[in-house]
Structures are given as C-alpha cells and as structure tokens.
Amino acid sequence: MLTSVEVGQSSSLKQANVYLLGEREFRHYWPQIETCLDANPELWAFSFTKEGLCRKILEGAVQAWVVQTDDIIHVVLMTQMFELVEGKVLQVFWAWGHDLAHSLPCLDLVLNRFARTFGCTQIDIQGRKGVERLLRPLGFEFAYTTVSRPVRAIREN
C-alpha cells in the first residue's frame, strides 16, 4: 500500500487505500480489471487491446493502480510515463470506478508522490468531458483537446 487517507463523510468509502499493483497482485486482479474494461469498451478499445495492455503492465511500461476499501476495489486506473521537451510526464490514460470524486484527494497525493519519485514534472489525465471540472480543485487546468479521425485513403493519379 502506498497511502491511505480519510475521505468525505458523504462518501461510501470510509478510508481510501491506493495500491500500485505488483506483478503477483496484477495477475490476481486481472480478471476483475478485465471485467471493468469490458463494461465500457468505448472508452479504451480505440487506443489499446486488453492483451497489449496486460503485456505492457507485466513489462513495467504501464502501471496499474486500484483504490480499495475492505478488499473491495472501487477504482482502477492505468498510468504511463513519457518524455516531452518540457520534461517527463505521468499520464493517467484510463480510469474506471465508483466514487472516484471521493477518492481524488488520496489519488492526487499518491500519484504526485509517484511522479516526483520518477522525475516527472507534469501529470496529465485523459478523460471525458467533465473531468476538467472534477479535477480543477486539485490544481489541474485545461491543457488541450484531442480530436481524431481515421486516415483516409487518397486516390493518386
């Protein structure tokens, strides 16, 4: 366990425990994580496969985190690190769960500590509309929007 913190009274979570899963824990929880992924494929299937994600986690290129109370997983998220001109970035690229808003103080603390330990200068969080408003109280600001389209076939003469 990396840390735990008391959360708000209105939350169903009494104390949020945030864990970075090691290989053994990840293999144990993978069936549950896979179920979470299957619940909302529209949020991830355009950018990775379950097999590829599993491989990257086992290789250490991606980190798998859980927020848990009393052996119940409430939130699962995935992070990865990459280099930009400005410095190293810790990116949260997928998250799933209930009571995410009440887990944020603990997650913010843990991810900030992790990013700092690995020399990151920035934390990016990819999310759906509304994530900016949710994260603003923690100091996050709108940075950019990503839009995409398929590569079109071009007819050449």
C-alpha positions in Angstrom: 0.0 0.0 0.0 1.3 3.4 -0.9 -1.0 5.6 1.2 -4.4 5.9 2.7 -6.5 8.9 3.7 -9.8 9.7 5.3 -12.4 10.7 2.7 -15.5 12.8 2.9 -18.5 12.0 5.1 -20.9 11.7 2.2 -18.7 9.1 0.6 -19.5 5.4 0.8 -15.7 5.0 1.2 -14.6 5.4 4.8 -10.9 5.2 4.1 -9.4 5.0 0.6 -6.3 2.9 0.2 -4.4 3.3 -3.1 -2.2 0.4 -4.3 0.2 0.2 -7.2 -0.2 -3.4 -8.2 2.9 -5.6 -8.4 3.0 -8.5 -10.9 1.5 -11.0 -8.5 -1.3 -8.7 -7.4 -1.9 -7.7 -11.0 -2.2 -11.3 -12.1 -4.6 -11.9 -9.2 -6.8 -8.9 -10.0 -6.6 -9.0 -13.8 -10.0 -10.9 -14.2 -11.7 -8.1 -12.2 -9.9 -5.4 -14.2 -10.8 -7.2 -17.4 -14.5 -7.1 -16.3 -14.2 -3.3 -15.7 -12.6 -2.9 -19.2 -15.4 -5.0 -20.8 -18.1 -2.8 -19.1 -17.0 0.3 -21.2 -15.0 -0.7 -24.3 -15.9 2.6 -26.0 -13.6 4.3 -23.5 -10.5 2.3 -24.4 -10.9 0.0 -27.4 -9.8 2.7 -29.8 -6.4 3.0 -28.2 -5.4 -0.4 -26.9 -6.2 -4.1 -26.7 -6.6 -5.9 -23.4 -3.8 -8.3 -24.4 -1.5 -5.4 -25.2 -2.3 -3.5 -22.0 -1.8 -6.7 -19.9 1.6 -7.2 -21.6 2.7 -3.6 -21.1 1.8 -3.8 -17.4 3.7 -7.0 -16.9 6.7 -5.5 -18.8 6.5 -2.4 -16.5 5.7 0.1 -19.2 2.3 0.8 -17.8 1.3 0.9 -14.1 -2.0 -0.5 -12.7 -3.5 1.2 -9.6 -6.5 0.4 -7.5 -8.4 2.3 -4.8 -9.7 -0.3 -2.3 -11.5 -0.4 1.0 -12.2 -3.6 2.9 -11.0 -5.8 0.0 -13.4 -4.1 -2.4 -11.9 -2.4 -5.5 -13.7 0.9 -6.1 -11.4 2.5 -8.7 -8.9 1.1 -11.2 -6.6 3.3 -13.2 -3.7 3.0 -15.6 -0.7 5.3 -15.9 2.3 5.5 -18.1 5.3 7.9 -18.3 6.8 9.5 -21.4 9.2 12.3 -22.2 8.3 15.7 -23.7 10.6 18.6 -24.4 9.5 20.3 -21.2 10.2 17.1 -19.1 8.8 13.8 -18.1 5.1 13.3 -17.8 3.0 10.8 -15.8 -0.2 10.3 -17.8 -3.4 8.7 -16.4 -4.9 7.3 -19.6 -7.7 5.1 -18.3 -9.8 5.1 -15.1 -12.9 3.2 -14.1 -14.9 3.0 -10.9 -17.4 4.3 -8.5 -16.9 7.1 -6.0 -13.9 8.5 -8.0 -14.6 12.0 -6.8 -14.2 11.0 -3.2 -11.0 9.1 -3.9 -9.4 12.1 -5.6 -7.6 13.5 -2.6 -5.8 10.2 -1.9 -5.2 9.5 -5.6 -3.8 13.0 -6.1 -1.4 12.6 -3.2 -0.2 9.1 -4.3 0.2 10.0 -8.0 2.0 13.2 -7.2 4.5 11.3 -4.9 5.0 8.6 -7.6 5.5 11.2 -10.3 8.0 13.1 -8.2 9.9 9.9 -7.3 10.3 9.1 -11.0 11.4 12.6 -12.1 8.1 13.7 -13.7 7.4 17.4 -14.0 3.8 17.1 -15.1 0.8 14.9 -14.6 -1.7 14.6 -17.5 -5.1 13.0 -17.2 -7.1 11.9 -20.2 -10.8 11.9 -19.6 -14.2 12.5 -20.8 -16.0 15.9 -20.7 -16.4 16.9 -17.1 -13.0 15.7 -15.9 -11.7 19.2 -16.0 -14.3 20.5 -13.7 -13.8 17.5 -11.3 -10.1 18.0 -11.2 -9.9 21.8 -11.1 -10.0 21.9 -7.2 -6.8 19.8 -7.2 -4.9 22.4 -9.3 -5.4 20.8 -12.8 -6.1 23.1 -15.7 -7.4 22.6 -19.2 -4.3 21.9 -21.4 -5.5 20.6 -24.7 -8.2 18.7 -26.5 -7.5 15.7 -28.6 -9.6 15.0 -31.6 -9.0 12.2 -34.1 -10.2 10.7 -37.3 -9.2 7.7 -39.4 -6.5 8.1 -42.0 -8.3 8.5 -45.3 -7.4 6.7 -48.5 -6.1 9.1 -51.0 -6.6 8.4 -54.7 -3.5 9.3 -56.6 -3.3 10.0 -60.3 
